[in-house]
């Protein structure tokens, strides 16, 4: 069974918060099962969170990550109940491919090269990775 984890982006520092397991989501706060530096339960103000991203269960890859698979750059999304790798090419009619459609060897070869919040410019470049 895959580990269920999340990460959150936001706050005044515009950074990722610790990877966390959601214990409770109220109207105002997300409560984490982790313990903060003072020994209390970690609570994040929902007003400071811009995005909560799910863990795919593969290689420390999260929704929102920009990955290289083969010679292509893709963006990890969660859609229709599945993690998918999306081509960032607006002329593409069928740009989203479920991760389960890839072979195990192909999935193991995925490299995280950035994420949507800290490296959006990676999606603006040519979707083909230059020859290495």
Residue, then its C-alpha position, 0 to 999 in steps of 0.5 A: x500500500x502506498x504511503x499517503x503524504x502531502x506537502x503544502x506551498x505558501x505562507x509569507x515566505x512562499x515556500x513548501x511546508x514540511x511534508x505532512x499527513x493531514x489529521x484534520x482540515x477545518x475551515x481555518x486550519x490544517x492539522x498535521x500528525x507531525x510535531x513542531x519544534x516546541x513539541x506541539x501538533x503542527x497547525x497550518x493556517x489555511x489562509x497561508x496555504x496556496x496549494x496542497x499537493x499529493x504524494x504519488x507514492x513513487x520516488x518522492x514525486x508529488x503533484x505539481x512536480x516538473x519531471x523529465x521522463x526519457x527526453x521529455x519534460x512533463x508536469x505531474x497532475x492529479x485528474x480523474x482519480x489518477x496521477x498523470x503526466x501532462x505534456x505542457x504543449x497547448x496544441x496537444x489534444x491528448x496531453x495527459x497520460x496516466x502514470x499507470x500506463x508507463x512501464x515500471x522501468x520508465x517510472x523508475x527513470x523519472x527525474x524531478x527537475x523542479x516544481x510549478x511554484x519554484x521553477x515555472x519557467x521549465x514549462x515555458x521552454x521547449x517540452x523536449x529536453x536537449x540531448x545530453 
